[in-house]
């Protein structure tokens, strides 16, 4: 089983939110985890914004950014190439998704192929689109 974490799910690895325990458990048991390359930017943005808002200590942010880099090295990272972009455009039209959400879902569908995949996400609209695309889903 591969677990695809969109950025909203991956961020829970570093930020205490509903669903943090589930995400951290996947990493503790060395589950097969896939993410989109976009998550590197999205999670970095979330961490920096939280630090700038005073929600997390700047030193903690730096530690989380180092942990993110380490985690990405152990994940299957889907690079953004033409097939992912083409599928994302189709998903925008089919589900009226925001651009990055469509890219996340397209990346997950690219990983899925004939493999058992669970899509983990905290974004309601993206979860609905993933369900419509017949992905096994964990709403965080």
C-alpha positions, -999 to +999 in steps of 0.1 A: +000+000+000+013+034-010+001+065+009+000+097-011+001+127+011-010+160-004+006+191+012-022+196+037-015+160+050+023+163+048+023+195+068+007+176+097+041+158+101+055+191+114+026+211+127+003+199+155-031+197+140-060+172+137-045+142+119-009+148+130-008+114+149-019+095+118+007+111+096+035+107+121+026+071+125+031+064+088+066+078+090+074+059+123+065+026+106+084+034+074+053+032+053+056+037+015+048+074+011+045+094-021+042+132-024+042+157-052+073+179-056+049+208-051+045+198-015+081+208-009+071+244-017+036+243-001+048+229+032+078+252+033+054+281+028+031+268+056+060+266+080+074+300+072+040+317+074+034+301+108+068+313+121+062+348+107+028+348+124+044+338+157+026+304+158+059+285+159+093+294+170+118+303+142+142+277+155+115+251+153+107+262+118+143+256+108+143+222+124+110+213+106+125+225+073+155+202+078+132+173+087+111+180+056+142+177+034+151+144+051+116+131+047+114+140+010+146+120+005+128+089+019+095+095+000+086+087-036+085+123-050+064+128-081+081+153-103+059+178-122+062+168-159+039+171-189+017+141-181+010+154-146+002+189-160-020+174-187-040+154-162-042+183-138-058+204-165-084+177-170-091+175-133-096+213-131-123+210-158-139+179-142-139+191-106-133+229-107-102+225-085-076+251-076-045+247-097-022+233-070-049+209-058-054+196-093-016+191-095-016+172-062-044+149-074-028+144-108+004+134-091-014+109-069-032+094-100+002+091-117+015+070-087-016+049-085-014+031-118-022-005-108-009-001-073-030+001-042-029+037-031-045+057-003-049+095-007-045+114+025-058+150+026-073+177+048-088+198+020-125+191+016-129+199-021-097+180-029-110+150-009-143+151-028-124+152-062-102+123-051-132+103-041-148+111-075-116+098-091-121+065-072-091+069-049-091+053-015-093+083+008-084+093+043-098+126+053-077+143+080 
